[in-house]
């Protein structure tokens, strides 16, 4: 027999998830590419902190999106051997992505191309999550996990 406390907690969790599901629209991501910046400018955050006030995140399922998708992506490429992109040695691309290569969001993959260029691509699924250097975790998900383990509901 479940107690009133357990029933109340389960109802709150269901309400949180139901509210989250029904209010979710397409993910909103920042879109920019440092190789499109005018010479001497850094509006996409290749060298300086990304300035969110100069960019508006777009919904990934609209015509404003360069690529439709359900994830956000940030790709960083950096050369150890001098300039490789129009006098720059680092390039950043922020955009919507249709499917993460790994099939998982909230992670970053990295490697080095044969020409020595280091690359890192990060995928995330929260609104405007590709505007920071770190990936954001859903507060709703963390709260639900905390409640479940705190009260040993499962």
C-alpha atoms as a printed R data frame, in Angstrom:
    type eleno elety resid chain resno      x      y       z
1   ATOM     1    CA   UNK     A     1  0.000  0.000   0.000
2   ATOM     2    CA   UNK     A     2  1.432  3.337  -1.002
3   ATOM     3    CA   UNK     A     3  1.510  6.185   1.396
4   ATOM     4    CA   UNK     A     4  0.054  9.608   0.734
5   ATOM     5    CA   UNK     A     5  3.600 10.994   0.606
6   ATOM     6    CA   UNK     A     6  4.632  8.594  -2.190
7   ATOM     7    CA   UNK     A     7  1.440  9.263  -4.140
8   ATOM     8    CA   UNK     A     8  1.943 13.018  -3.855
9   ATOM     9    CA   UNK     A     9  5.551 12.802  -5.027
10  ATOM    10    CA   UNK     A    10  4.579 10.603  -7.985
11  ATOM    11    CA   UNK     A    11  1.829 13.064  -8.929
12  ATOM    12    CA   UNK     A    12  4.281 15.986  -8.784
13  ATOM    13    CA   UNK     A    13  6.777 14.147 -10.996
14  ATOM    14    CA   UNK     A    14  4.043 13.295 -13.520
15  ATOM    15    CA   UNK     A    15  2.901 16.917 -13.523
16  ATOM    16    CA   UNK     A    16  6.446 18.163 -14.148
17  ATOM    17    CA   UNK     A    17  6.935 15.779 -17.066
18  ATOM    18    CA   UNK     A    18  3.482 16.482 -18.531
19  ATOM    19    CA   UNK     A    19  4.061 20.225 -18.346
20  ATOM    20    CA   UNK     A    20  7.489 19.840 -19.892
21  ATOM    21    CA   UNK     A    21  6.215 17.632 -22.725
22  ATOM    22    CA   UNK     A    22  3.273 19.812 -23.701
23  ATOM    23    CA   UNK     A    23  5.168 23.105 -23.614
24  ATOM    24    CA   UNK     A    24  8.147 21.942 -25.657
25  ATOM    25    CA   UNK     A    25  8.544 23.440 -29.104
26  ATOM    26    CA   UNK     A    26 11.454 22.979 -31.435
27  ATOM    27    CA   UNK     A    27 14.866 23.375 -29.898
28  ATOM    28    CA   UNK     A    28 16.356 26.844 -30.351
29  ATOM    29    CA   UNK     A    29 20.022 27.084 -31.303
30  ATOM    30    CA   UNK     A    30 22.517 29.801 -32.107
31  ATOM    31    CA   UNK     A    31 23.778 29.882 -35.690
32  ATOM    32    CA   UNK     A    32 27.056 31.431 -36.719
33  ATOM    33    CA   UNK     A    33 30.380 30.544 -38.255
34  ATOM    34    CA   UNK     A    34 33.654 32.291 -37.564
35  ATOM    35    CA   UNK     A    35 34.716 31.799 -41.190
36  ATOM    36    CA   UNK     A    36 31.883 34.194 -42.152
37  ATOM    37    CA   UNK     A    37 33.024 36.891 -39.720
38  ATOM    38    CA   UNK     A    38 34.500 39.977 -41.387
39  ATOM    39    CA   UNK     A    39 38.277 40.169 -41.094
40  ATOM    40    CA   UNK     A    40 39.303 41.308 -37.627
41  ATOM    41    CA   UNK     A    41 35.945 40.429 -36.017
42  ATOM    42    CA   UNK     A    42 35.014 37.507 -33.787
43  ATOM    43    CA   UNK     A    43 31.242 37.350 -33.464
44  ATOM    44    CA   UNK     A    44 30.992 33.544 -33.194
45  ATOM    45    CA   UNK     A    45 33.322 33.162 -30.218
46  ATOM    46    CA   UNK     A    46 36.407 31.633 -31.789
47  ATOM    47    CA   UNK     A    47 38.799 33.739 -29.706
48  ATOM    48    CA   UNK     A    48 36.591 35.632 -27.262
49  ATOM    49    CA   UNK     A    49 33.612 34.630 -25.151
50  ATOM    50    CA   UNK     A    50 30.495 34.131 -27.296
51  ATOM    51    CA   UNK     A    51 28.277 37.204 -26.980
52  ATOM    52    CA   UNK     A    52 24.652 36.039 -26.868
53  ATOM    53    CA   UNK     A    53 23.386 39.624 -27.107
54  ATOM    54    CA   UNK     A    54 24.612 39.856 -30.722
55  ATOM    55    CA   UNK     A    55 22.896 36.641 -31.817
56  ATOM    56    CA   UNK     A    56 19.306 35.443 -31.726
57  ATOM    57    CA   UNK     A    57 18.725 31.722 -31.341
58  ATOM    58    CA   UNK     A    58 16.496 30.291 -34.075
59  ATOM    59    CA   UNK     A    59 13.996 27.446 -33.869
60  ATOM    60    CA   UNK     A    60 15.519 24.500 -35.668
61  ATOM    61    CA   UNK     A    61 12.332 23.523 -37.511
62  ATOM    62    CA   UNK     A    62 11.804 26.896 -39.218
63  ATOM    63    CA   UNK     A    63 13.077 28.414 -42.442
64  ATOM    64    CA   UNK     A    64 15.457 30.604 -40.404
65  ATOM    65    CA   UNK     A    65 17.527 27.546 -39.586
66  ATOM    66    CA   UNK     A    66 20.407 26.786 -41.972
67  ATOM    67    CA   UNK     A    67 19.880 23.106 -41.229
68  ATOM    68    CA   UNK     A    68 16.701 21.716 -39.663
69  ATOM    69    CA   UNK     A    69 17.162 19.447 -36.691
70  ATOM    70    CA   UNK     A    70 16.382 18.521 -33.134
71  ATOM    71    CA   UNK     A    71 19.810 19.148 -31.585
72  ATOM    72    CA   UNK     A    72 22.213 22.050 -31.254
73  ATOM    73    CA   UNK     A    73 25.832 21.634 -32.264
74  ATOM    74    CA   UNK     A    74 29.056 23.518 -31.666
75  ATOM    75    CA   UNK     A    75 32.083 22.580 -33.746
76  ATOM    76    CA   UNK     A    76 35.538 23.928 -32.882
77  ATOM    77    CA   UNK     A    77 38.593 23.409 -35.078
78  ATOM    78    CA   UNK     A    78 42.074 24.583 -34.183
79  ATOM    79    CA   UNK     A    79 45.391 24.367 -35.993
80  ATOM    80    CA   UNK     A    80 48.719 23.924 -34.215
81  ATOM    81    CA   UNK     A    81 50.608 24.994 -37.347
82  ATOM    82    CA   UNK     A    82 49.779 28.593 -38.090
83  ATOM    83    CA   UNK     A    83 46.890 30.090 -39.978
84  ATOM    84    CA   UNK     A    84 44.493 27.902 -41.914
85  ATOM    85    CA   UNK     A    85 41.229 29.851 -42.347
86  ATOM    86    CA   UNK     A    86 41.548 33.300 -43.846
87  ATOM    87    CA   UNK     A    87 44.327 34.295 -41.452
88  ATOM    88    CA   UNK     A    88 42.754 32.561 -38.465
89  ATOM    89    CA   UNK     A    89 44.003 29.549 -36.553
90  ATOM    90    CA   UNK     A    90 40.708 28.692 -34.830
91  ATOM    91    CA   UNK     A    91 37.228 28.239 -36.267
92  ATOM    92    CA   UNK     A    92 33.869 27.844 -34.483
93  ATOM    93    CA   UNK     A    93 30.554 26.829 -36.047
94  ATOM    94    CA   UNK     A    94 27.294 26.899 -34.089
95  ATOM    95    CA   UNK     A    95 24.126 25.506 -35.699
96  ATOM    96    CA   UNK     A    96 21.191 23.125 -35.562
97  ATOM    97    CA   UNK     A    97 21.948 19.471 -36.242
98  ATOM    98    CA   UNK     A    98 19.628 16.720 -37.379
99  ATOM    99    CA   UNK     A    99 21.227 13.755 -35.627
100 ATOM   100    CA   UNK     A   100 24.223 13.532 -33.348
101 ATOM   101    CA   UNK     A   101 26.837 11.217 -34.852
102 ATOM   102    CA   UNK     A   102 26.932  9.251 -31.625
103 ATOM   103    CA   UNK     A   103 23.144  9.181 -31.297
104 ATOM   104    CA   UNK     A   104 23.547 10.779 -27.866
105 ATOM   105    CA   UNK     A   105 23.255 14.425 -26.869
106 ATOM   106    CA   UNK     A   106 24.984 16.149 -23.994
107 ATOM   107    CA   UNK     A   107 28.369 14.844 -25.085
108 ATOM   108    CA   UNK     A   108 31.398 16.067 -26.981
109 ATOM   109    CA   UNK     A   109 33.530 14.114 -29.432
110 ATOM   110    CA   UNK     A   110 37.021 15.164 -30.408
111 ATOM   111    CA   UNK     A   111 39.945 14.108 -32.527
112 ATOM   112    CA   UNK     A   112 42.772 15.227 -34.771
113 ATOM   113    CA   UNK     A   113 42.619 15.250 -38.568
114 ATOM   114    CA   UNK     A   114 45.577 13.931 -40.571
115 ATOM   115    CA   UNK     A   115 46.704 17.513 -41.250
116 ATOM   116    CA   UNK     A   116 47.088 18.126 -37.480
117 ATOM   117    CA   UNK     A   117 43.903 20.164 -37.006
118 ATOM   118    CA   UNK     A   118 42.238 19.444 -33.663
119 ATOM   119    CA   UNK     A   119 38.428 19.250 -33.775
120 ATOM   120    CA   UNK     A   120 35.741 19.030 -31.136
121 ATOM   121    CA   UNK     A   121 31.999 18.772 -31.746
122 ATOM   122    CA   UNK     A   122 29.430 19.003 -28.974
123 ATOM   123    CA   UNK     A   123 25.739 18.122 -29.236
124 ATOM   124    CA   UNK     A   124 22.996 19.212 -26.855
125 ATOM   125    CA   UNK     A   125 19.217 19.402 -26.877
126 ATOM   126    CA   UNK     A   126 18.299 22.303 -24.575
127 ATOM   127    CA   UNK     A   127 17.352 25.737 -25.907
128 ATOM   128    CA   UNK     A   128 20.393 27.917 -26.645
129 ATOM   129    CA   UNK     A   129 22.754 25.299 -25.226
130 ATOM   130    CA   UNK     A   130 25.356 25.809 -27.958
131 ATOM   131    CA   UNK     A   131 26.003 29.355 -26.786
132 ATOM   132    CA   UNK     A   132 28.269 28.368 -23.931
133 ATOM   133    CA   UNK     A   133 31.513 26.533 -23.482
134 ATOM   134    CA   UNK     A   134 29.820 23.921 -21.295
135 ATOM   135    CA   UNK     A   135 26.760 21.853 -22.025
136 ATOM   136    CA   UNK     A   136 23.617 22.510 -19.999
137 ATOM   137    CA   UNK     A   137 21.745 19.769 -18.186
138 ATOM   138    CA   UNK     A   138 17.985 19.827 -17.889
139 ATOM   139    CA   UNK     A   139 16.936 21.126 -14.480
140 ATOM   140    CA   UNK     A   140 13.698 19.143 -14.708
141 ATOM   141    CA   UNK     A   141 15.584 15.904 -15.307
142 ATOM   142    CA   UNK     A   142 18.003 16.521 -12.448
143 ATOM   143    CA   UNK     A   143 15.124 17.377 -10.094
144 ATOM   144    CA   UNK     A   144 13.218 14.230 -11.013
145 ATOM   145    CA   UNK     A   145 16.274 12.031 -10.480
146 ATOM   146    CA   UNK     A   146 16.932 13.705  -7.122
147 ATOM   147    CA   UNK     A   147 13.340 13.145  -5.963
148 ATOM   148    CA   UNK     A   148 13.295  9.523  -7.111
149 ATOM   149    CA   UNK     A   149 16.508  8.629  -5.313
150 ATOM   150    CA   UNK     A   150 15.813 10.750  -2.236
151 ATOM   151    CA   UNK     A   151 12.480  9.118  -1.560
152 ATOM   152    CA   UNK     A   152 13.327  5.729  -3.096
153 ATOM   153    CA   UNK     A   153 10.210  5.717  -5.199
154 ATOM   154    CA   UNK     A   154 11.381  3.119  -7.668
